[in-house]
Amino acid sequence: MRGKQFSEEQIIGILKEAEAGVALGDLTRKHGICEGTYYRWKAKYGGLELSDAKRLRQLEQENTRLKRLLADAMLDKQILQETLRRF
């Protein structure tokens, strides 16, 4: 699987080109993406400004961190419960 090729700034720029009236076929050829990628980006970043996209990325990172903390806490709780059952 290929790594991330386009930055959020570039993606939002491409979406703004489409909003300006560039034909989808021309846009996808110009940037070397498929229509599925365009529609996926549009679903995620459609209507966002650059600052909104940066905030979205920060929230996703924070959400990932909190999920990891919750998983660790649940694992600790399970270990403690199993330890108490033995005694």
C-alpha positions as CSV (number, residue, x, y, z in Angstrom):
1,M,0.0,0.0,0.0
2,R,1.4,3.4,-0.9
3,G,2.0,6.0,1.7
4,K,0.2,9.3,1.9
5,Q,0.9,11.2,-1.3
6,F,-1.1,14.4,-0.8
7,S,-1.1,16.8,2.1
8,E,-4.3,18.1,3.5
9,E,-3.5,21.5,2.0
10,Q,-3.2,19.9,-1.5
11,I,-6.4,17.9,-1.1
12,I,-8.4,21.0,-0.1
13,G,-6.8,22.8,-3.1
14,I,-7.9,20.0,-5.4
15,L,-11.4,20.1,-4.0
16,K,-11.5,23.9,-4.5
17,E,-10.5,23.5,-8.1
18,A,-13.5,21.1,-8.6
19,E,-15.8,23.7,-6.9
20,A,-14.5,26.3,-9.3
21,G,-15.8,24.3,-12.2
22,V,-13.0,22.1,-13.4
23,A,-14.3,18.9,-15.0
24,L,-13.8,15.9,-12.8
25,G,-12.1,13.9,-15.6
26,D,-9.6,16.7,-16.2
27,L,-9.0,17.1,-12.5
28,T,-8.3,13.4,-11.8
29,R,-5.9,13.2,-14.8
30,K,-4.1,16.4,-13.8
31,H,-3.4,15.2,-10.3
32,G,-3.1,11.5,-11.0
33,I,-6.0,10.3,-8.8
34,C,-9.0,8.1,-9.4
35,E,-12.6,9.3,-9.1
36,G,-13.0,7.1,-6.0
37,T,-10.2,9.0,-4.3
38,Y,-11.8,12.3,-5.2
39,Y,-15.2,11.3,-3.8
40,R,-13.6,9.9,-0.6
41,W,-11.7,13.2,-0.1
42,K,-14.9,15.1,-0.8
43,A,-16.8,13.2,1.9
44,K,-14.0,13.8,4.4
45,Y,-12.8,17.3,3.5
46,G,-15.7,18.8,1.5
47,G,-16.5,22.3,2.7
48,L,-13.5,22.5,5.1
49,E,-11.0,25.3,5.1
50,L,-7.4,24.6,5.9
51,S,-7.7,25.6,9.5
52,D,-10.7,23.2,9.9
53,A,-8.7,20.3,8.4
54,K,-5.8,20.9,10.8
55,R,-8.2,20.9,13.7
56,L,-9.8,17.7,12.4
57,R,-6.3,16.1,12.3
58,Q,-5.6,17.2,15.9
59,L,-8.9,15.8,17.1
60,E,-8.3,12.5,15.3
61,Q,-4.8,12.3,17.0
62,E,-6.3,13.1,20.4
63,N,-9.1,10.5,19.9
64,T,-6.5,7.9,19.1
65,R,-4.5,8.7,22.2
66,L,-7.6,8.6,24.4
67,K,-8.6,5.2,22.9
68,R,-5.2,3.9,23.7
69,L,-5.4,5.2,27.3
70,L,-8.9,3.6,27.7
71,A,-7.6,0.3,26.4
72,D,-4.7,0.3,28.8
73,A,-7.0,1.2,31.7
74,M,-9.4,-1.6,30.8
75,L,-6.5,-4.1,30.6
76,D,-5.2,-3.0,34.0
77,K,-8.7,-3.4,35.5
78,Q,-9.0,-6.9,34.0
79,I,-5.6,-8.0,35.3
80,L,-6.5,-6.7,38.8
81,Q,-9.8,-8.5,38.7
82,E,-8.2,-11.8,37.7
83,T,-5.6,-11.4,40.4
84,L,-8.2,-10.8,43.1
85,R,-10.2,-13.9,42.0
86,R,-7.2,-16.1,42.6
87,F,-7.0,-15.0,46.3
